[in-house]
Amino acid sequence: MKALFIFLVVLLLVLQFRLWFGDGGMLEVHRIQQKLDIQKSQNVTLKERNATLEAEVKDLKQGVAAIEERARSDLGMIKKGETFYQTVEE
């Protein structure tokens, strides 16, 4: 009876060890869950960026106003007949 009890205790310890530290154990599941959470947050950020870029591409394809605004802000261009004023802050 004593040998059976010792065998069962050892078996329990082995199973607990595999549960916590073995392949697919609780520690590995926790680590993978953390990686998954990080990847999900990165996906949300990238989806927002993609939506912004998609809207910008759509504006550039459809309207002249978006192209004009881009030329003014990025390239510093002005229309004919306009006067350019630059202010300098102290």
N, C-alpha and C positions, 0 to 999 in steps of 0.2 A: 504494500500500500504506500509505503514511504517512497519507493522508487517511482511509482506512478505519479505521485504528487510532485516530485522533483522533475520528472519528465514533462509534466504539464506546465510547470513554472518556466522551465527552460524554453519550451515551445512558445509560451506566451511572450517571453522576452524576445525571442527571435522574430516572431511576427510583429511585435511592436517596433523593433528596430527597422524591419523592412518597411513598415507603415510610415515611419518618420524619415528615414534616411535612405531607403532603397530607391531603385528606379521607379519613377512615378509616385514617389512618396510625398508627404505633405509639404516638405520644404521645397521640393521641386515644383509642386503645384503652385505654391505661394510665389515663387520666383517667376514662373511663367505668367501668372496673373498680373504681377507688377509690370512685366514687359508688355502685356496686352493692354493694360491701362495707358501706358505711355504711348503705344502705337495708336490707340484710339484718339488720344488728344492731338497727336500729330496729324492724324487723318482729318480731324475737324478743322484744324488750322489750314491744311492744304486745300480742303474743299472750299473754305472761305476765300482763299487766295485765287483758286481756279474760277470761282464765281465772279470775282472782281475783274480778273483778266478777260473772262468771257464777255462781261458787260462792256468792257473797254473796246474789245475787238468788234463787238456789235455796233457800238457807237461810231467807231472809225469807218466801218463798212457802210453805214447808213447815212451819216450826217456830215455836213461840211463844218458845222460848228465845233465838233469834237476835234477835227483836224486843225482848224484854225486855232483853237485853244491850245492844242499841243504845240503848234508852231510858235505861238506867242510865249508860252511858259518855258519850253525846253530849248528852243532855238533863238529866242529873243527877237523874233521877227515882228514887223509892224506892217500895216496896210499902207497903200499909197495915199498920200494926203494927211496922214496922221503925224503928229509930232511926238517924239519920244522924250519923256522927262524922267530923269533919274534923281532920286533924293538920297542924300547921305545923312545917316544918323550920327550924332556926335558921341 
